[in-house]
């Protein structure tokens, strides 16, 4: 949503993660006559499942797997990359900054509310409840983004982003221009250790 309007139509989002033809369904021969365990949507690979799972596969073997029913992280990966929970929330912070949002919202598992309160200064605005596609109960949490922004960014510099980075993610092609303002020359190493 931006300015009260949904940017990407909900119907498009729903259609993008479903095979739109029988030959694109999981188990069908998408490549030559070799069946694949994955189906295909609009740039998304779709495993055979019933929870709305989908995955993105990059040209250099980067993977993202989304299971909207679980809200879970792989414990092995979490141990190797302790920054991961912060980086997933960072995208929301970048969007709030780019779109000049007044309120930042998050759907949060009940057991994660204390973390979001402590780290992101969010308050629960709707108590945990079941949502049809998600197996866990989730609460709706919110923050007054302009008020908490500097507090969170000062304490957790990993949440900072450049104007160039935000434009690259959120600016529409029709809005792009060729100025070099906001180009980042160097990055500090990512750290989740609070500064204060």
MARNU-405212 format. One record per residue: y, x, z of N, C-alpha, C in turn; residue in three letters. Coordinates in steps of 0.1 Angstrom, whole numbers, plus 5000, padded with zeros to 4 digits. Atoms other than C-alpha are relative to their C-alpha. Example, Ala and Ser with C-alpha at 12.3 -4.5 7.8 and 13.67 -1.06 7.14 Angstrom:
BEGIN
498850095000495551235078501250095000ALA;498949915000498951375071501149925008SER;
END
This chain:
BEGIN
498850085000500050005000501250095000UNK;498749945000503550114993501149904997UNK;499050105001506649904998499549865000UNK;500650134999504449615006499149964989UNK;500850035012502549634973498850105000UNK;501149915001499049764968500150074987UNK;499849925012499150054944498850004991UNK;501250015008495550054932499449875003UNK;500650134997494149704928498650015007UNK;501250004992491349624952498849984990UNK;501150025009489249504923499650124992UNK;500349885007489549834905499250105010UNK;500749924990488550024937498549965001UNK;501450054999485449804941499250024988UNK;500749975012484549834905499750144997UNK;500149865003484950204904498750075007UNK;501249944993481950264928498849914997UNK;501250075004479550034910499750034985UNK;500349985014477650104878500549874992UNK;499550115007479349884851499149964988UNK;500950035011476349874827498650035005UNK;501449984995472549854832499550144999UNK;500549875002471950194818500650115010UNK;499449914990474250344845499549985014UNK;500650034987472250214874499250125005UNK;500849904994470450454898498650004994UNK;501349995005467150574883499849984985UNK;500050025014468050514847500350134993UNK;499849875007468150794821501550014995UNK;498649985004471950884820500150124991UNK;499949885008471451234806498750014992UNK;501150005010469251244775498949895005UNK;501050104995465951074786499550035013UNK;500449964986465851224821500649905010UNK;499550094990466150964848500750075011UNK;499349944988468551044876500049915012UNK;500150094988468350914912501449945002UNK;498650054998472150844909500449924989UNK;499450085011473950574890501450064998UNK;498749945003477450624877501149894999UNK;498850095001480850444881501150074993UNK;498849935006484350554873500250135006UNK;499949874995483950924880499350025013UNK;500850004988481750844910498549994997UNK;501550015001477950904913499649905011UNK;500450114990476250614931498550015003UNK;501449994996472950674950499449865001UNK;500750124998470350404953500149975015UNK;499850034986471350234986500749865000UNK;499550134998472649915000501349995009UNK;498850004991475650025021501350044993UNK;498849975008478150104993500350155000UNK;499949855000477550484994500450044986UNK;499749945013479050694966500450155002UNK;499749854999479651064959500850054988UNK;499349935011481851284939499550144999UNK;500649865002480551614924501050074991UNK;499149915008482951884912499350094991UNK;500549915010482452114883499450135006UNK;500549884994481952404907499249975013UNK;500950044989479452224930500749965013UNK;499450064988481952074954499549865001UNK;500650144998480551754969500849935011UNK;499550094990481951464988499149885000UNK;500950114999479651195001500649905009UNK;499350104992481150865013499049895003UNK;500850114996479150615033500949925009UNK;499050084992481650355044499449925011UNK;500650074989479150195067499850085013UNK;500449924988478650485091501250075007UNK;498949934993481950665098499550125008UNK;500749894993479950975106500250134993UNK;499949875006480051345101498750075003UNK;501249924998477251585097500250105011UNK;499849914989476851775130500050144997UNK;500149865004475852095113501350054993UNK;498749965007478952095091501250005010UNK;498950004990481151995121500050135008UNK;500149874993479952305139500650114992UNK;499649895009480652525109501549994997UNK;498650025004484052365101500749915011UNK;499450084989485752245134501349934995UNK;498750055005488952175114499849874992UNK;500250125009487251895093500549875005UNK;499450124996488251605115501549994999UNK;498550005002491851715114500449994986UNK;499750005014491751775077499849864994UNK;500250135006490451425070501249915004UNK;498850084995493351275091501350054993UNK;498949935007495751525074500549924988UNK;499650075012495651325042500849885003UNK;499250124996496951015060501450045004UNK;498749954996499751225075500850034988UNK;499349965013500651355040500549874993UNK;499650135007500650995026501249945008UNK;498850064992502950875055501250074997UNK;498849925003505351165048500549974986UNK;499650025014505351115010500649864998UNK;499550145003505850735011501049965011UNK;499050034990508250755041499549885008UNK;500650114993505950525061500749995014UNK;499550034986507250365094498850015009UNK;501250014992503750315107498850074994UNK;501349955005500550515104498949935006UNK;501150084995497350315107498750084998UNK;501449945001493750425113499049915006UNK;501250064994490450255117499250105007UNK;500649904992488750435145498849955008UNK;501150044992485350415161500449995014UNK;499650034986485550285197500050135008UNK;500149884992484450615211500950124996UNK;499149905004487050815192501549965003UNK;498650044997490150625204500750095009UNK;499349914991490850865232500550134993UNK;499649895008490951155207501249974992UNK;498950045008493350965184501349985009UNK;498950014991495550885214500650135004UNK;499649874995495651235227500650094989UNK;499649915010495951425194501049944991UNK;499150065010497751185170501049905006UNK;499050094993499650985196500049864995UNK;500250145005498250655183499749915012UNK;500350104990497950335203499149904993UNK;500950115005495250065199500849884998UNK;499350135002496749755183499049894998UNK;501050105001493449575177498750065006UNK;501249944993490349625200498950014990UNK;501149985009487149745185499249874997UNK;500750125004485349475165499150044988UNK;500849965012482649475138500749964987UNK;499450035013483649485102498750004991UNK;501250025007481049365076499350124994UNK;500749895006480449685057499850125009UNK;500149894990480749925087499149975011UNK;501050034990477849955111500650015014UNK;499549974986479950075141501249905001UNK;498750084997482749865158501150104998UNK;498849915002486150005149501249935006UNK;498750054995489549965165501150034989UNK;498949975008492849955146501050065009UNK;499049934992495250215159501250034991UNK;498749985008498850285149500950095008UNK;498949924994501750515155501349984993UNK;498750005006505450505149500250144994UNK;500049875006505250785124501250085001UNK;498849924998508850895124500250065014UNK;499949964986508750915162499050115004UNK;501149904996505451115166499950114990UNK;500249905010505651315134500250155005UNK;499749864996507351635148499250045012UNK;500849964989505451625180498650044996UNK;501449975005502051625162500150134991UNK;499949895009503251875135500350135008UNK;499849884992504552115162498850055007UNK;501249964992501452105182498850044991UNK;501149975009499052105152500550044986UNK;499449965013500552305123499149974988UNK;500950025011497452245102500349864994UNK;499650145005498851885097501250014990UNK;498849995009501952025078499550014986UNK;500249995014502152005041501350034993UNK;498749985008504652105014500349884991UNK;499650115009506551864992499250014987UNK;500849985012504652014962498649955002UNK;501450054998501251944978500049845001UNK;499950144999502351584986500249944986UNK;499850055013503651524951498850014991UNK;501249985008500551674936498949895002UNK;500950114996498451414955500449864997UNK;499650145000500551104954501049964988UNK;499050035011503151124925499349954988UNK;500650055012502350914895500550094988UNK;499649915012502351104861501349964995UNK;498750045005505350894850501250055008UNK;498949954991507351034880500150155000UNK;500149864999506451394875501150074992UNK;499049925007509051654866499650155002UNK;500549865000508752034861500750095010UNK;499349914991510952164890499050075009UNK;500949914992509352434911500449995015UNK;499650014986510952314944498749965008UNK;501150044992508452294972498750094997UNK;501249925003506052554957499850095013UNK;500349934988504252724986499650144995UNK;500349865004504253104984498850065008UNK;501149954992501753165013499649895010UNK;500450094990499752975038499650075013UNK;500549944988499053045074498549965001UNK;501450044999495353045082499949865008UNK;500150134993494152695092499550025014UNK;500550004986493752645129500249875007UNK;499950124993493152355151500450025015UNK;499549974987494352535182501449965002UNK;498650054998497452355196500950125003UNK;499049904997500652565197500549995014UNK;499450024986501752415230499149915008UNK;
END
